[in-house]
Amino acid sequence: MKLSDPVTRLNGVGPRRGGLLEALGVTTIGDLLYHLPVRYEDRRHYAWIASLEPGVPVVIKGDICKFTTRVTKKRGVTLATFELFDGFSSVKVVLFGGTRSFWPLDDGKTLFLYGTPSISEKNFLEMISPEYFVSALGAVPPWLRLWPIYPTAGGLSRSWLANLIHSCASSSELAADDPLPSDILGKYSFPSLTEAFKGIHAPDSFEEAERSRDRFAYQDFYENELMIAEREHKRGLSRAPSLASGADMRDRYISGLPFELCESQRIAVSEIERDLDAEVPMSRILIGDVGSGKTAVAASAAARCVGAGYQAAILVPTTILADQFFAFCDTYFSPLGVKVEKLSGGMSRGAKDDLLWRLRDGEIDVIVGTHAMLGEGVVFKSLGLLVIDEQQRFGVFQREKILSENRGAHLLMTTATPIPRTMRMAIYGDVACTEMASRPDKGRIITRVMSDNHTDELYKFLAGKIHREGERCYWVCPLIGDEDGVADDSSVANRSRDIKRAMRGVAVEVMTGAMSSAEKSAVMERFSASPGILVSTTVIEVGIDVRGANIMIIEAASSYGLSQLHQMRGRVGRGTKQGVCILLDSARNIGGNRRLTVLMECDDGFKIAEEDLMLRGAGEYLGTRQHGDENFRVAELPRDERWFLSARNDVKSA
């Protein structure tokens, strides 16, 4: 039995269960064995019934007494009730059987049960729907051990999945080539791959499970470091155009800006240009805190590229961001004779065909585009630079598509999400990094926490600001509408309606991710043009730049990560006025909340990112996985920093 064998060769995996496994990303035996537990339940020992505590999962053993069954009138569900007696005490047990019977359960049968006791409405202890095993001739249940809990999907039973993986991991027929060299296994006393599969899926102790987990965490980092080393090697062999001759165009662009670059911007420009002037393809990420001026820096690289006779492409995740990036480039490039165009999915067929023809012919110098730039028919005459703005919104395969079709092009990625150093080394080990921590001539945004019991006071405050000072305000809600038919004041629909009733005469706009690109662009145009309130979901988190917006209200603030809250508050205070951010939540959620306290005390995105990583872990910090990115099966930072540093050193010294 090899890891590459289809999982359908295993007993019990028919078409239906095979489809459910495929929904989990499991199609081979290797996929199944790398589907690792998220935690374990300790079912190794059983307790006396007299010691049961409500809410505490436990294994008990006893004999059935007073066994009865009945079929419910409404749904026709078979219900079994009985008492389990261990010789000293008893507990009531209720089982729901659907339409099946409970044979061979009956009075006198000996059972093992695993479940969580609870207090009934009549104030006695009972167990509802526990797992059970009929003991005959001294047999014990297969789950009387450290029981792994796996992620599952659809109608896939956790117990069935656990038993399937257990039989596979424990099989003597399993043959697996170990990706770790024998000297590495010896150096760290790691188990072999087959031993580790058994140790993590069917451990005899928590210590064995932890040793196997350490091995898989190291393996994650080791394989990733090998991939990074290979990419570095290939890039070292590639050749790229030197863009040194574009310095004059860069100078003309910078002199035309209505502001002077701050120190961190000048340093960033210098670091990027050292790479652009070399004949090896640049691979650099520009990490700039919210409002640090990344757009001006990225545009400087594009100007140098065009000045050297090559085309520049700027890939952005949303139409709104494309509109803003295009407006910036068009404003400061057009006077220099640089032709800038925008490519988006909403274009007519004729307009798009004409644009693509001019791009292929070299008439377009700089193109700003959304995901439409990744489509068929997008051909450059001479692409010298690819800029990916807010790169975390794109996967590896997406950026590689453009680079593979335009060999030798330089790559500049940007993000407004500061990435802690160790995580950056693990994910972007082959990418040079430029950090921009300072905000040019921007004051600190005032951040306050407020109970959602005081929204009436907040309405009065906002009405005064809007009517007297012409302010604009973002109001961010966690939901679009009522979920599952349950009314929720914090949804966009209900909050916008409430604001309209409370603040008559105030313009209220609504924007959600469910709206079309054209609808969102129209909303932003109206909001930018006049004072008022924009009620939205987190769709405004990245790339929105309205200079007249200086107030941010965030509902259910404690449900967001620190970095996301910092991103959202960075949408205000981008002009000349003081920015204000109010974090709104229930008194219960905001009382003593460490994350919200950090946000009030700190305005440094890099420090906030480190704190966020410590509080939530890498899995939550990184958020939604992106197809093609270097995702780790087990490894998690900062928890596994030791294994990351070890793997990094081992690969570099090999």
N, C-alpha and C positions, 0 to 999 in steps of 0.2 A: 504494500500500500504506500504510494508516493504522495507527496504534497501536491503534485500537479494533477492527480487523478480527480475526476469529477465527483462532487459530493454525492451525486445520485447513485453511486455504486454502494453506498452504505445502506445497511438494512433499515427499513422504515422510512426512507426518503423517497416518497413517490412524487408524482407531478405537482400535487397541491403543496406539499411541504417544501418541495424543491423551489417552487415559485416564491414561497414566503421567505426561504433562506436567501434567495437571490435579491429580495428587497432589502436584506441586511448587507448586501455586498458579498455574499458567500456563494461561490459557485464551485470551488475546489476544496479538497480536504485541507490544503494549506490555509485557505481563507477561513475554514471552520476552526482550525487550531489556533489561528491568530486572532480569532474573535474572543478576546480575553475578558475575564470577569471584572466587574466594577467593584465588587465587594464580596464578602463571605458571611454566611450565617453559621454560627457554631452550634451544630446539632449532634455533637459527639456524645453528649451525656444527657440522660433524662432525669427529671425531677419528680419528687413526691407531689401529689396533687395539693396537699395541705400548704405547700410553699408557693403556690401560684400567686403572681401579682398582676393586676390589670395593666395591660399595655406592654408587658415584657414577654417576647416570644420565647417558647419553651417546648421541649420534647417531654411527653409523658407516656406512661405505659399502664394499661389496666384491662379489666374485663368489662364487656358490655352488659348493662342492666336496663330493663324497662325499654327495650327497643320497639319503636313504633314508626310507621310511615303513613303518610297521607298525601293526597294530590290536591294542590290548591285549586280553588274554583275559577279564579280569574285567568290564570295563565297555564294551568295544567302542569305545574312543576311538581315533581316528586320531592317531598320533604321528609327527611329522617331525623328523629330526635331520640336520644338515649342518654343514659348516665354512664360515665366511665369510672370504675371503682378500682383503686389500686391496693385494696386490702385494709386501708385505713380511712380514706376520704374519697369523695366522688365529685365530679363536675359535670354539668349539663353540656351536651354537644349537639349542635345543629348542623346538618349537612343538606346542601341543595343539590339535587341530582338531575336537574333538567327533566328529560323524559325517560332516563334510564333507571333501572332498579339498583338496589344496593346489595344484591347478592355478592358475597356470602356473609354479609353482616347479619348478626342475630345475637340473641342473649347468650352469654357465656363465651363468645369469641374474644380472643385477646388481641388488643390493638396497640400500635404505636401511633401517637398523634403529634403533629408539629403545627403550632398555631399561636395566636396571641389571645390570651384571655381578656374578657371585657365584662363590665357590669351591666346586667340586663335592666330593662325598665322596672322590673319587680325587685331590683336590688340584690340579685344573686349572681354568682360567678358563672360564666358560660364561655364556650368556645364556638365561634361561628365559622363554618367551612374550613376547618383545619385540613392539612394533608394527613392521610391515614394509610396505614399498612397493616394488613391482617397477619398476625404472627402465627405460624403453624410449625410444629416440630422445632421450636426454638429459633426460627428464622428471624433475622433482623432486617429492617428496611435499608435499601441502598443509599438512602439519604441520611443515614445515621453517621455523619462525618462533617467535615468542614464543607459546607454546601455553597458552591459558587453561584453568584447572581449575575446573569448576563443581560446585556441590552437585547431587546427583542422587538418584533414588529408584527402588526396585523394580528391574526389569530394564532400565532406561534406560541405554544405552551412553553413557559420557562422550564418546567420540569422535564418535558420531552427534550428540549434543547440541551439542558444540562446533562441528561443521561446519554444523549447522542455524542456530545463532545467528550464525556468521560470515557465511553467505550472506545472512542477513536484514540484519545491520548494515552490510554492504558494498553492499547493493542501491541502485542509483540511483533506484529507484521509491519508496523510503521517504519518506513525508511525515509530519512531526511538528511540531506547534505547540510552540514553546519556552516553558516556564513562566517562564523568566527574562527580564526586560526587556532590551532591547538595551543600555541604559546600564550595566546590571550586567555584562553580558558584556564590554563595553569596559573597564569599571573594573578588572576583575580579569584581563583577557585570557583569559577562558574560551572554550573552543570552543563552537560552537552545539550543540544537542541531537543532531542527526544526526552531527555531527563527533565528539561525545563518545561516542556509541554505537560508532562505528567505532574510536575511540581506545582504548576500554576493552576491546572484544571482539577487535579485530584490530590491536593496536598494532605499530608498526615499532620501537619502543624502550620501555624501561622509563620513560623521561621522559615520553613521550606517554601511556602508561597512567596515570602519576601525575597529569598535568595533567587528564586526563579524570576520574580519581577525585576530585580536588579539586573539580571542577565539580559532580559528583553529591553530594558531601558538603555543599557549600554549598547546593545545591538542596534537600536534605533539611531543613536548618535553615530555609531561606527559606520553604518551603511550610508548615512547622510553625509558624513565627512568624506567618505570615498567618492560620492557623487560630486561634492563640491570640489574636491581635488581634481577630478576629471574635467569639470567645466573650466577650472583655472588653467589646466594644461592646454585644453583646446583653444581657449582665448589667447594664450601666449603664443600659439602657433598661427593665429589669424592676423590679418592685416587690415587696417582701417585708414581712411583718408585723414591726413593731418589738416586741422582746421585753423592753423596758425595765421593763414593769410586773411582770415575774417576779422582780425582785430580792429580794423578801421570801422567796419560796420557796427561792431560791438560798441566802440567809443561813441559813434554817432547816436546809437540807440540810447545809451545811458545819459548822454548830454541832453537828450530831448525829453527826459522824464521830468515831471514837475516837482520832483523831490530828490534829495541826495540819498544814495544808498547808505544804510547804517553799517557799522563795522562788521557785524556778523554776515550781512549780505555781501560786502566786499570780499570777505574771507572765502565765502562760499563760491563766489564767481571765480576767484583765483584758483581754488582747488579743482573746480570743474574744468577750467580751461587748461590746466596742466595735463589732464587726461585727454581733452579734445585735441591738443596739439601733438600728441603722440600718435604713432602709427599702429597702436594696438587698440582694439575696440574698448571704449570706456564702458564700465559697468559700475555705476555709482548710484547710491540712494541719498536723496536730500531729505533729511528729517528736520522739519521746521515746526516749531510750536505754533499754535493758533495765532494768526496775525503777524507772523514773523517776516512775511514778504517773499514767500517762495515763488510766486508768480513772476515777479520782476526778475528774479535770479534765473528761473527756467527760460524766460524770454530772452535773457542775455545770451544764454547758450545757443538758442535758436538763431539769434542775430549773427553770432560768430559763424554758425554753420552756413547760413545763406550768404554771408560775406565771402566765404571761401568757395562759393559756387555749388553748394549742395542744397538739397531740400530738407526741411525739418517737419516732422509729424508730431502732433501733440494729442495723445489719446486720453480721454477723460470719461468718467463713469456715467454722467448724467447730462441731459440736454441743457438744463439750467447752467451747469458748470461750463458746458461747451459755449453757451451764449456769452458767459462772463469772460472766459479765457479768450474767445474770439474778439470780443469788444476791446479788451486790453491790447491784444496784438495788433488789431486793425488800427487802433488809435495811435500807437507809437511806431508801427512799422510802415504804414502807408506813406507818411511823409518822406521816408527813406527810399521809396520806390519798391518796397518789398510787397509782393502780392500774397495776400492772406485770404483763405477761403475756409468755410465750415462745412463739414459732412455729417449729416444726421439721418436717422432712420425715417424721419417724416418728410423727406424731400420727394418731389414728384419724380417719376421715372425719367422724364426728359431732362430736368435740371441735374439729376444725379449723373446721367450718362454724359452730359456736357462737362460736368466738373471732373469726372474720372478721365475723360479724354484729355483735358487740359493738364491734369496731374501727371498723366503718363507722358505727355508731350513736354513737360518741364515748365509750363507757363505759370504754375502755382509754386510759390517758394515755401510757404508755411501753410499746413493744413491742420485744422483743429477738428477732431471728430470723436464721436461716441463709439459704441460697439460696432456701428456701421462700418468703421474703418477696418474691421476684422473680416468683412464679408468678401465674397468672390468679386473679382474685377478691379480691386484696388491695387494699382500698379504704379510704382514710382519710377521716374526717370533716373534719379540719383539721390537716394535717401542717405543723408549723412548723419542724422540724429533722430532718435525716437525718444520722446519725453512721455512717460506714463504718469499722469497726475493722479494722486490718491491711489497708488499702485495696489493697496490691499484689497481694492474692489475687483481686481483682475487676477486670474490664475496664471501659473507658469506657462501653460500651453498657449494661452492667448497672446502673451507678449512674444513667446518663441515663434509664433506663426509669422509675425511681421519680420522679426530678425532673421529667420531662416530664409525668407524670400528676399532679403536685402542684406546679404553677407557683408560684414565689415562696418555696418552702421553702429554708431555710438549709442549707448543706452543710458538715459538719466531717469530714474524713478523718484517720485516725490511722495511724501506722506505728512499729514499733519498730526499723526498719531505717534508720539514719541515711543520708541521701542527700547525697553531696558537692555543694557549692554550684553548680558549673557544670552538673552533670547535673540538679539540681533546677530551675535556671533554664530548661534546655532542655525538660524534660518537663512541669513545672508552672509555666510562665511566667505564667499568668493566675491562679495560686492563691497567696493569702497564706500565709506560713509562720510557724509558731511552733515554736521549738526548746526542748526540755527536756533539758539535758545531765546534770543532777545527779540522783543517787539519794537520796531522802529518808532520812537517817539510816542509810544502808547502808555497810558497810565494803567494801573491795576484795576481790574473790574471788581466792583464792590459786590460781594456775595453774601446773601442772607438766607436763613432758614425760617420758614413760617408754617404754622399749622393750617391745614385746609379748612379749619373752622372759621378762619378770618378772611374768607374770600370777599365778603362785602366791603371790608376795609380796603382790600386790594383793588376792587373795582373803583372806589372813590379816588384812590391814589392815581390809578391809570387814567381815569377820565380827566383829572386835572392836568396831568402831564400831556395828554393828547390835545386837549382843547387849548390850553394856555401856551404850551411850548412846542406844539406840532410834532410830538414824539411818535415813533413807531415801536410796536411791541410784538415780540414773538411769544406765543403761548403754546407750549408743547404738551401734548397729551399722549398717554401710552396706547390708547385704543382709537380705532376709527369710529365705531358705533357700539351699541349694546351687544355684548357677547352672550350667546346662548339665551337670548331673550331677557337677560337680566339688566335692568337699568343701571348705568354707571355714569355718575356725574363727571368723571375724568375722561370720558370719550370726547373725541373731536366734535361729534354731532351734538351731544348734550351741552358741552362747555360753550360752544359757539352760540347756541340758542340762548343759554343763560346770560352770556355777555351782552347779546343784543337786547335782551329785556332789561338788563341792569344799566346799560350805558347807551341810551338812545341818542342817536346823532353821531355815534362813533362808527366809522367804517370797519367792518369785520370781514376778513377774507378767510377762506378755508382751503387747506392743501393737504393731500395725503398721497401716499405712494400708489394708490389705486387709480389716480387720475392719469390721463394721458400727458405726454410731454408738452403738447400744445396748451392744454388746460393749465398745467403748472407754470409754464412760461407766462401766460396771460395773467395769472394770479400774482406772480412776482412783479410784473410790470405795474399793475395797479397798486400793489403794496409799496413799491419803490417811489411811486409818483405822489402819494399823498399820505398824511398821518392816519394811523389806525392800528388795528390789531390783526395779526395773522395767526390763526389757530391751526395747528398742524400736528402731524406725527413727527417722528425723528427724521423725516425726509429732509429737514433743513439742517441736519447735523454737519454736513460737509459741503464746502464750496459756495455757500450762500454769502453774498457780499453786498449788503444794503447799508450804505454809509449813514443813513439817517435813522437806523434802528439801534436803539441804545438800551432797551429793556428786554430781558428774557425771563419768562416764567416757565418753570419745569414742574409739571405735576407728577406725583408718585415718584419723587426724586430718589428715594431709597432703593428703587428697583433697578436703577441703572448703575453701571460701573463708573468708577471715578473718571477714567479717561473719556468715556462718552459724555459725561456731564461737562467735563472741561472743554470738549469739542463744541458742545452746544452753546455754552456761555461765550465761546469765542466768536459767535456770530454777532455780538453786540460790541459797542465801544470801538468801532472800526473807523469812525470819523474823528471829529474834534471834541465831542462831548464825552462825559463820563459814562461808562457802561455799568449797568446794574443787573444782577442776576438773582432771582428769588427762587429758592428751592422749596417746593410746596409738597407737603405730605401729611399724613395723620400724625397726631401728637405721639401716638404709640411708636410709630416707625422712626420719627426723627429724634426722639429722646435718647441721648447718649450715642447717636450713630457716628461711628468713627469715620466713615467715608465722608459724610457731609461736613464734619468738623475739619477734616483735612482740606476739603475744597474751600472752605471759608478762610483758612489760614494760609493757603498756598496758591500761587498763580503761575508756578513753574511747571509746565507740562511734563518735563523730564522727571522731576521729583514725584509728580503725581503718578506717572506711569510706573515707577518703581514701587510706590505704595500700593497701587492697584494690583500689580503682579503679586505682591506679598499677601494681600487680602483675599484675592479671588483665585489665584493660580493661573497658569498659562492657558488652560483650556478655555476658561471663561474670558480671559483677557483678550485672546485672539479672536474670539467670537466665531461666527459661522465659518466652517471650512470652505476653502475654495478648491475647486477641481484642479488637480495637478500640482498643488503646493506640497512642500515637504512636511506632510503631517506625520506625527509620531504615533505608533500604536500604543505605547505605554509611557514613554518618557514625558516628564512634566517638569518644567522649570518654575520656580527655583529649587524645587524638591530634589531633582536629580542633577544638580549642577556638578557634583563630584564626578558622575559618570560622563557628563558632557566633556569636562576638561580632560578626563582620562582618555576618552576616545579621540579627542582632537589631538592630543599629544602623541598617541599611538600611531595615528595615521600619518601625521607630519614626520615622525621619526622613522617610519617604515622604509 
